[in-house]
Each structure stands twice: as C-alpha cells, then as structure tokens.
C-alpha cells in the first residue's frame, strides 16, 4: 500500500493548500481530516467481509502484485507465497515472523518461473569432509554457536620455545582438547554437526572417524531457522552440550543447482522455509524477491485477518460519497476539510483510469453513479482496468486486504497532518493572518 499512501498524501496536501488559501486555519483542516479519517475507518470495517475461499485469498495476493511483475509470474509467486503462509499460519509470533522464518535464496540461471519453495533450510554450502555421506534420512544433530578449533589470543604475544618438546606439548594439549570435544559429541550419538564459526583441520578428521557429518560457517539467522525446524538448542561450548540440547533432522541432502552445491536440511518441527528465487541476472532476481516479499507479507497477514474489501478504486469512490454525506452533518468549517478529504480519496480511481488509458473524470463520475444506483452492492462496484468496464470487484477477483487500505488511509492522513502542523508552527512566528500565496506564486512564475 505504499504507492497508494504516497499519492493520497500528496492529494491531501494539495487540497489542504486550497483550503488554506480560502482562509481556513490549518488547525481546522487537521480537525476535519481527523474526523474524516475516523469515519472512513469505521465505514471500511462495515463494508469489509471475511472470506474463507482459497481462490479469493489468492486473488487478494495477485491484486497486490498487479503492475509490478508479469501476470504469469505473479500467479506463480502467489502460489509459492500462499503455500509458505499456510505452513507458517500456526506459528506464534508477530507480523514480521514471515521475514524471520522464510529465507530468500537467490540462485543464478533459469527463469523466475523456475522459483520454488523448500520446506526446510537450503544453503549454498557443502559438508566439510566430502568423504562423509552426502545425504541421510534422519538422525541426531547438534549446533555449536561458536567454533570447533583452538582458541586464538586476542592480543599480540610472543612465546619463546627453548626446546622442541615444549612445542610438541602445546600441540598435544590442543589435540587432546579436540579429541575430548569430538568424543563427547560421539557419546551423545550426534550424526550431524552444525558449527557457526570454523572447524580446524584436525577436528575434521576426528569428526569423520567418529561418523559425524559436519558443516561450518553459518549465518546467525540460518542457525536460528535450523534450530527452529529441528528442535536443537544452540550451545556455545561443545563440552556443555547435553542430551536436552540435541535435536533431530528428518532428511539431509546435497543438490547441485546452477553448478553450485547446496545443502538442504529438513526437520519435523517446521516453522522455517526457504524460497529459491531463480533468474538470469541479479536485477531480475532482486525484482522477483521484492515481489515475493510483497506477496508473502500479504499472504501471511491475510490468513490471520481474512477481511477483504473491493479493489479497482471501488472502496475509495464509496468512501468519498459517504464522507460527502457525513460532512453535511458538521456545521463548522471542518465540513470543508471533510469534503476536501473525500475529494482526495478519488485520486485512487483517477490514477487507475489514467494508467488504463481512460478519461479519469468520466470514470469517477460513472463509478459514483453506478454505486448510487445499486444500494445493495454499490460499494463493490469498481473499475476493471484490463477491460475498462465498471463491475463488481468480487466477481472478477479484484480484492484488497482490509488492513492494507486501513494502513494506507491512516498513514497518509498522519503524514499530511504532520506537514500541516509544521506550517502552523511557522505561521505562529508571524502575524496571525493568511499568507500571501499570490506573491509566492508570482515568484515561482
């Protein structure tokens, strides 16, 4: 809803300027805008309806992607995003949970239509020792939130060795510590080891001999996702790992995608996914990722709050008509501000008409007349920009989520009021008179 918010904010400010030129104080305009906002939000809640139809929910997501990417790609990304949202629908967390639990992995080659969803963690890494199995069907795993290597001094220091035996002693003690750590992991039955930092070469051979497949150098976010899907606790020191800290993975495999080895780890706990975005260039992949972010954000929230409203400028046209009637009940100067707010809402259907190559004035007038003539389904009549027809938006699948439009109206109103308050403060330092807009216009010309 960012685009709608920006153009609505601009239109509110433009109408505010006209009201101020008429001699209405910005404080009065602010009060009128707040009244209009509250009434518009109430009317939105009244018009909206819940839907349990999978088809309508996907239509909401597709409407979000309209104009950003091609129709065929939008349909494909909609399917991926909706599937991911359903898998995360039972998870506990805030509205940003989908950003934390879904990894976006860009892979070069192929087309964006080849993008797909992996129910687990997929990362461009291979096991440390290629002699260990490349795949396995389940097992016990541990996660070390540190490294499996000898600690290095954090300060510059020099050690003078007087005999070869002393140096051998240093090396033997280091190996003994690594053996103890690997032996502890082996005694717990660990089959898969994930290490956030490095694994020393000596530890690699020890792990292989113990039958432990290991991976190293993981990002923190990937470790958290892996911990979620396998039920494994991250522990800093290997010797402090207990049976309660261990988890289980259901499947591990390595796939070669675009000539690069990728490891896929799946778990029974769920709660983390990977979407693989394909594309021939970084720009194409970035565009697909942005489209997926929008689709995923809407999918995740629409499943939790399935209330929808009509798209195609229908709801804005209805709100404009409703606010004009509402303004008549306010005898003060705020009535003009409410009417200015109503006129600003019509920027949405006007912009849609211009983008569709239609006359914006005719479209707004036709929509208003069509809605007024249908008392029952009037608010759901909008513009189908593909055909230029006025029809019911729920019948053609042009739907918007309620929360997006509500946030758009609230955000644009708040932004416009912030600017009006700034003007109010600046005027307070001058004489309490209306600014001379005519002189400013002459200077601009």
N, C-alpha and C positions, 0 to 999 in steps of 0.2 A: 503493500500500500504506500510505498514511499513516493511514487510518481504522483498519485492522487493527492497525497498530503501536500506536496510542493506546489502544485498548480492551484489547489484550493487555498493555500496560504496566500499566494500571490493575488488571487482574486479577492480574498477578504481584505487585503491591504489596499487594493485598488478601490474597492467600494468604500473603505474607511476614509480614504482621501477625499472622495466625492462628498461624503457626509461632513467631514471637517470643513470643506470649502463652503458648505451650506451654513456653517456657523454652529454645528453641533460639537460639543466638547468631547475629547477622546474618552473621558470617564463615562460619559453617557453611551458612547459607542461600545465601550467594554461591557457595560451592564447589559446592553441589548444583545451583544454576542453571547454572553454567558447564559442569558435567558433562552436564546435560540438553541444553543448547544444542548442545554438540559432537555428542552422539548424534543429536539431531534433524536437524542439518545433514547428517550422514552418511546418515541414513535418507532425507532429501529427495533426495539425489543418487542413491540406489539406486532410488527409486520413479520418478523422472523419466525421461522418454524424449524423444528427438529426433523432430521432425516436419518433413517437407518438404511437407506438404499446405497449399496456399494456404487452403483452407477452414478448417482447424484454426487456422492462424495468425490469420486474421480473427476466428475465434471467441474467441481469447485477447484480442484488442483489444476486441471487443464486451463481453466479461465485465468488462473494466476500466471500461467506461463505464456498466455496469448501475447503475441507481438515480440516476445523475447527470443524464441527459437522457432524452428520449423514445426509444422503440425505433427509430422510423423515422429520426430524426435521428442516433442512434448508428450506425445502419447506413451512413448517408451519410458521416458523418465518418470512420468506419472505412475506407471505400473511399478517401477522399482521403488519409488518413494512411498507409495501406499503400502507395498509389501513390508518395507522396513518399518513403517509407522505401526503397522499391526503387530509386528514382532516385539516392538517396544511399548505397546499400549498398556501392558500390565506393570511396567516398571515404575518404581517410586522415584520421584524427583521433580524438579521444576520444569519450566517451559524450555530451558536450554539443554535438557537432557539429551535431545537428539544430536546436538552438536558434540557432546562429550562422548557419546556411545557409538557414533557412526563414524568410522574412519573413511576419509576420502583419499583413495589411492589412484594416482594418475599413471597410466601406462601408455607409452608411445606405440603407434601403429594401430591399424584397424580404423574403423569408423566409430563415431559416437553411438551409433545404433548397436554396436557390439558391447556396450557397457552392461555390467551385470552386478548382482548382489551376492555376497558371500556371507553365509550365516556363521561368522567366526572372525578371527583376526587373520588378515593376509598382509604380509610384509615382504619387501624386496630383500630377503636375506636367505642365506643357505646355512646349514649346520656347520659347526666349526671344523669337525673332522669328517671328511667325505667317506671314510671307511665305515662309519656308523650307518644304520638303516636310514633310507630317505623317507620312509613312511612307516606308520604304525597305527594299529587300531586300538587306541585307548591305552591308558596307563597312568601312573602316578607322576606328578610333576612338582617342582619347587621353583620359587622365584627368589633370586638374591638381588636385593635393592642396593647393590654395590658391585664389588669386583671379586674375582677368584684369582688373585695374584698377590705377590708380595707387596706390602705397603712401601711407598717411597717417602723419603724425608721431604718435609715441606720447606726445609731451609738448606742453604748451601753448606755442605760439610765435607770434610776430607778425613779418611781413615787411613792411618799408616799401618801397613801389614808388614810384620817383621819376619814372617815365615810362611811357606805355602800351606802349612797345616791350619793356620788361623783362617785363611781364605776358604779352605775346604770346610772348616767348621761352620762358617757363615752359610755356605751353600747347602750343607747337610741339614742345618736347622730350618732353612727355608723349605726344602723338600719335605722335611718331616711335618711341618705345619700344613702343607698342601695335602699330604697323604692323610693326615687326621681329618681334614675337612672333607675330602672326597670319600674317605672311609665312612664318615658319619652319614653322608648323603646315601651311600650304598646300603648302609644298615637300615635306613628308613625305606628302602625299596624304590628310590627315585629312579625313574626311567627317562624323564625329560627335564632338563635344567635350563632355565632362562636367567641370564645374568645381565644386569643393566649396564655394567661397565665392561672391563676387559677380562679375558681368561688367559693366563700365562701358558706358554708352550708346554711347560712341564705338567701343568694341570690338565691340558687337553689329552695327553697320552694316558694319564691316570684315569680320567673320566671314561675314555674309550675302553680301557681294560676292565673297568667296573660295569660296562654295558650301559652307560648313561649318554644319551644324545644331548648335546649342548648347543645353545645359541648365545651370542653375546652382542653387546652394544645396542640396546633397545631404548627408544624414546620413552619418557616417563608416561605419556598418555597411552602408548601402546601397552606398557606394563599394567596400567590400571584397567584397560579393557580386557587384557588377558586374565588378570586376576578376577575380574567380574565373571567371565564366562566359564572359568574352571573352578572357582571357589578357592583359589590359592591365596594365601597371605604373603605379602612381600616382607622379607626379613633382611636386615642389613648384614648380619654376620652368619656365615654358613653353619658354624658350630651351635648357634642358638635356634636353629630350625627344629621344630618338634613335629610330631605326627599331626597335631591340630593345625599346623601351618600348611600342610600339604593339600594339594588339590588333584583333580583328575581331568584329563582331557579325553575326549571320545574318539578323536581322529587327528592324525597329523600327516601331511603330505607336502611334497615339493613339486611345483609346476613351473614349467618354463613358458613365460609369456613375453613376447617380443624379444626373445633372445636373452632374457634375464630370469634368473632363478628366483621364484617367490615361494615362501613357505606359508602354508595355511594350517592354523591350529583351531580346532573346534572344541567346544565344551558343552556339557549338559546343562549348565546353569543359565545360559542365554544372557541377554542383556547387552550384547555388543555385536556390531556388524561391520562389514567393510563393503563399500561400494567401489567397484573398479570402473574408472572412467577412461575410456579409450579415445584416441584421436590422433590425427596425423601431425599436429603441431601443438606447441604449448598454448597458443592463443585459443585454439578450438577447444582444448581440454579445459582451460580456465573458464571459458564461456559455459561449457557443459556443467562444470562444478557449480558455478553461480546459479544456473537454472535448477540444478538438483537441490542446492541449499534452499531456494525459494519453495520448491515443491515439497521438500522434506519438512520444512518449518510449518507449512500449511497442513500437510498430511498429519503430522504429529498432534497439532492442536485441534484440527477438525474432528479427529477421532474422540478427543476428550470433550470438546464442545461442538456438537454437530448441528448447531443452529445456522441456517443459511438464509440469505436474502437474495433478491434478484440482481443480476448484473446488467450490463448494457445501458447504464445510466438510468435505469428504471427507479431505483430507490432514491437517487438524488432528485429526480424530477418530482417524485411523490413528496419528498421532504420539503422541496421548495413550495409546492402547492399547499402543503399542510402548514408551513410556517407563515405563509401569507395570510391564511385564515386565523392563525394563532395571533398574529400581530395586531389584528383588529380589536382584540380584547385588551390591549395595552394603550391607555390614553396618552401616556407621556411620550417624550421624544425617543424613548427606546424602541417605539414602534417602527421608526425609520431604520434603526440599526438591525432589527429583526428582519425587515424587508430586504435590507442590503445583504444580510446573511443568506436569505433564501435565494436571492439573485446570484450570489457567489456559488452556491451549490450547483447551479445549472452549467457551470464551466465543464463539468464532467461529461454530460451528454453532448455539449457543444464540441468538445475536443474529440470525442468519439466520432461525431459526424464529420468533422474536418478530416480526420485520419481516414475515414471511409470514402472521402471524396463527395460528401453530401453537403447541402446547404445547412449550416448549423441553426439558423433562425427557424427554418421550416421544420427541422427535426424536433426542436424543443417545443414549438407550437403544436405539432402533430402528436407528440408524446403526451403533452398536457391534456389535449382534447381527448385522446384515446383513453387515458386514465380516468378522466372525469366522466366519460360515458359508460364506464364499467365500474359500478360501485363495489362489486364483489372481488374481482381480480385486477382492479385498476393498478394498484401498486406494483404488480408483477409484469406489467407491460413495458417493454424496453426496446432498444434498438439492436437488431441483429446486423452488426457491421459487415458481415460477409455477404448478406443479401440486400441490405438497405431496408428491410421490412420492419414494421412495428408488430411485435408478437409477444406472447407470454414467455418469459425467460426460463421458467421451469420446464416448459415443454421442449425447448431447444437446447437445454443443458447449459445455459449461461448463468452460472450462480457464483456468488461471492460468500466467503465465510463472514459471519456477523462480526467477529472480533476484529477483522481487518478494517472494515468500514468504520466501526466504532473508534478504533485507534486513529484512523485517518482523520475523522472529524474532530476528535479531542486534540490530536497533535497539531493540526492546522489552526484550530482556534487558539490554543495556547501560544503558538508561535506568533500569530497576528496580534494577540493581546500584549505579548512582550514588547513588540515594536511600538504599539500604541502607548504603552506606559513610558517608554523611553522618550517619545515625543512629548508626553505630558510633563515629564521632568524637565525637559529642555525649555518648554514654554513657561514653566513656573519661574524661570530665571528672568523672564522678560515681562513686558506689560501684559495684563490679562486681557488681551484682545486676540482676535482671529488673525493668523499670519497672513501676510500679503502674498498670496500664491501668484497673483498676476505678475509681480516683479520677478519672481523666481522663474516663471515660465518665459518671460522676455529674455532673461539672462541665458536660459537654456537654448532659446532660439538663436 
